[in-house]
Amino acid sequence: MKLKILRTPHSLLMRLRIQKISGIANVASPNYEVTIQNDGNEISCYLWININDKTKKSNAMYMNKDDTDTGYKISVEKTESLIKLINEIDRG
């Protein structure tokens, strides 16, 4: 699924409390392709997230489309925030 978010790219990603994953990523297809736009600037990334997680203990992961060898783990707390945002967009 493709998502388009109209927010400041840098500030949104920095607020996710990310952690770089060591090594070269070899993963399944992403759940979402996300495009974030602001004032004509755009970044795109792939997002792996379990929006049906009932345990609230899962981390999401993302990769920049321009660097698919590097993955970034998103904190459990921020993963929950992303799940809420995705659900709002899906209901939209």
Phi and psi in degrees as GROMACS dihedral restraints (atoms count N, CA, C in turn):
[ dihedral_restraints ]
;  ai    aj    ak    al  type     phi  dphi    fc
    3     4     5     6     1   -99.9    20    10
    4     5     6     7     1   134.4    20    10
    6     7     8     9     1  -119.6    20    10
    7     8     9    10     1   141.8    20    10
    9    10    11    12     1  -122.3    20    10
   10    11    12    13     1   122.2    20    10
   12    13    14    15     1  -116.6    20    10
   13    14    15    16     1   128.1    20    10
   15    16    17    18     1  -101.5    20    10
   16    17    18    19     1    81.9    20    10
   18    19    20    21     1  -144.6    20    10
   19    20    21    22     1   169.6    20    10
   21    22    23    24     1   -65.9    20    10
   22    23    24    25     1   116.7    20    10
   24    25    26    27     1   -56.6    20    10
   25    26    27    28     1   -50.1    20    10
   27    28    29    30     1   -62.3    20    10
   28    29    30    31     1   -48.1    20    10
   30    31    32    33     1   -68.5    20    10
   31    32    33    34     1   -35.9    20    10
   33    34    35    36     1   -64.8    20    10
   34    35    36    37     1   -47.9    20    10
   36    37    38    39     1   -68.3    20    10
   37    38    39    40     1   -35.5    20    10
   39    40    41    42     1   -67.7    20    10
   40    41    42    43     1   -31.0    20    10
   42    43    44    45     1   -76.6    20    10
   43    44    45    46     1    -6.4    20    10
   45    46    47    48     1   -78.5    20    10
   46    47    48    49     1    -9.0    20    10
   48    49    50    51     1    53.6    20    10
   49    50    51    52     1    68.3    20    10
   51    52    53    54     1   -92.6    20    10
   52    53    54    55     1   159.5    20    10
   54    55    56    57     1  -137.1    20    10
   55    56    57    58     1   125.6    20    10
   57    58    59    60     1   -65.0    20    10
   58    59    60    61     1   136.8    20    10
   60    61    62    63     1   -92.7    20    10
   61    62    63    64     1   128.1    20    10
   63    64    65    66     1   -67.7    20    10
   64    65    66    67     1   151.0    20    10
   66    67    68    69     1    85.4    20    10
   67    68    69    70     1  -175.1    20    10
   69    70    71    72     1   -96.6    20    10
   70    71    72    73     1   127.7    20    10
   72    73    74    75     1   -75.1    20    10
   73    74    75    76     1   135.6    20    10
   75    76    77    78     1  -135.3    20    10
   76    77    78    79     1    95.7    20    10
   78    79    80    81     1  -130.5    20    10
   79    80    81    82     1   169.8    20    10
   81    82    83    84     1   -72.5    20    10
   82    83    84    85     1   175.7    20    10
   84    85    86    87     1   -61.2    20    10
   85    86    87    88     1   143.8    20    10
   87    88    89    90     1   -71.2    20    10
   88    89    90    91     1   158.1    20    10
   90    91    92    93     1   -75.3    20    10
   91    92    93    94     1   -32.8    20    10
   93    94    95    96     1  -140.9    20    10
   94    95    96    97     1   148.0    20    10
   96    97    98    99     1  -110.6    20    10
   97    98    99   100     1   117.9    20    10
   99   100   101   102     1  -110.8    20    10
  100   101   102   103     1   132.3    20    10
  102   103   104   105     1  -118.2    20    10
  103   104   105   106     1   126.6    20    10
  105   106   107   108     1  -113.8    20    10
  106   107   108   109     1   125.4    20    10
  108   109   110   111     1  -119.7    20    10
  109   110   111   112     1   146.0    20    10
  111   112   113   114     1  -159.9    20    10
  112   113   114   115     1   122.6    20    10
  114   115   116   117     1    47.5    20    10
  115   116   117   118     1    44.4    20    10
  117   118   119   120     1    83.5    20    10
  118   119   120   121     1   -12.0    20    10
  120   121   122   123     1   -89.0    20    10
  121   122   123   124     1   146.3    20    10
  123   124   125   126     1  -144.0    20    10
  124   125   126   127     1   137.1    20    10
  126   127   128   129     1  -127.5    20    10
  127   128   129   130     1   148.9    20    10
  129   130   131   132     1  -127.3    20    10
  130   131   132   133     1   141.9    20    10
  132   133   134   135     1  -146.0    20    10
  133   134   135   136     1   164.9    20    10
  135   136   137   138     1  -101.9    20    10
  136   137   138   139     1   142.0    20    10
  138   139   140   141     1  -127.9    20    10
  139   140   141   142     1   127.9    20    10
  141   142   143   144     1  -108.5    20    10
  142   143   144   145     1   118.0    20    10
  144   145   146   147     1  -154.2    20    10
  145   146   147   148     1   140.9    20    10
  147   148   149   150     1  -100.0    20    10
  148   149   150   151     1    95.2    20    10
  150   151   152   153     1   -74.6    20    10
  151   152   153   154     1    -8.9    20    10
  153   154   155   156     1  -100.6    20    10
  154   155   156   157     1    11.0    20    10
  156   157   158   159     1   -66.7    20    10
  157   158   159   160     1   117.6    20    10
  159   160   161   162     1   -90.8    20    10
  160   161   162   163     1   -15.7    20    10
  162   163   164   165     1   -78.0    20    10
  163   164   165   166     1   -22.0    20    10
  165   166   167   168     1    57.2    20    10
  166   167   168   169     1    35.9    20    10
  168   169   170   171     1  -127.3    20    10
  169   170   171   172     1    11.6    20    10
  171   172   173   174     1   -92.9    20    10
  172   173   174   175     1   146.5    20    10
  174   175   176   177     1   -98.7    20    10
  175   176   177   178     1   144.9    20    10
  177   178   179   180     1   -92.1    20    10
  178   179   180   181     1   167.2    20    10
  180   181   182   183     1  -139.0    20    10
  181   182   183   184     1   145.9    20    10
  183   184   185   186     1  -137.7    20    10
  184   185   186   187     1   159.6    20    10
  186   187   188   189     1  -135.2    20    10
  187   188   189   190     1   140.0    20    10
  189   190   191   192     1   -68.6    20    10
  190   191   192   193     1   139.9    20    10
  192   193   194   195     1   -62.3    20    10
  193   194   195   196     1   -26.2    20    10
  195   196   197   198     1   -82.9    20    10
  196   197   198   199     1    -8.6    20    10
  198   199   200   201     1  -145.0    20    10
  199   200   201   202     1    78.0    20    10
  201   202   203   204     1   -83.9    20    10
  202   203   204   205     1     6.9    20    10
  204   205   206   207     1   -89.8    20    10
  205   206   207   208     1   -10.9    20    10
  207   208   209   210     1  -120.3    20    10
  208   209   210   211     1   125.2    20    10
  210   211   212   213     1  -108.6    20    10
  211   212   213   214     1   155.3    20    10
  213   214   215   216     1  -129.4    20    10
  214   215   216   217     1   126.5    20    10
  216   217   218   219     1   -85.6    20    10
  217   218   219   220     1   136.1    20    10
  219   220   221   222     1  -104.2    20    10
  220   221   222   223     1   137.7    20    10
  222   223   224   225     1   -56.4    20    10
  223   224   225   226     1   154.7    20    10
  225   226   227   228     1   -58.0    20    10
  226   227   228   229     1   -44.0    20    10
  228   229   230   231     1   -59.1    20    10
  229   230   231   232     1   -46.9    20    10
  231   232   233   234     1   -74.8    20    10
  232   233   234   235     1   -27.7    20    10
  234   235   236   237     1   -61.5    20    10
  235   236   237   238     1   -42.0    20    10
  237   238   239   240     1   -61.2    20    10
  238   239   240   241     1   -39.9    20    10
  240   241   242   243     1   -63.2    20    10
  241   242   243   244     1   -40.9    20    10
  243   244   245   246     1   -65.4    20    10
  244   245   246   247     1   -39.9    20    10
  246   247   248   249     1   -60.1    20    10
  247   248   249   250     1   -44.1    20    10
  249   250   251   252     1   -61.9    20    10
  250   251   252   253     1   -43.4    20    10
  252   253   254   255     1   -62.5    20    10
  253   254   255   256     1   -45.4    20    10
  255   256   257   258     1   -62.6    20    10
  256   257   258   259     1   -42.7    20    10
  258   259   260   261     1   -62.9    20    10
  259   260   261   262     1   -38.5    20    10
  261   262   263   264     1   -63.9    20    10
  262   263   264   265     1   -42.7    20    10
  264   265   266   267     1   -65.2    20    10
  265   266   267   268     1   -42.4    20    10
  267   268   269   270     1   -62.6    20    10
  268   269   270   271     1   -35.1    20    10
  270   271   272   273     1   -76.9    20    10
  271   272   273   274     1   -25.5    20    10
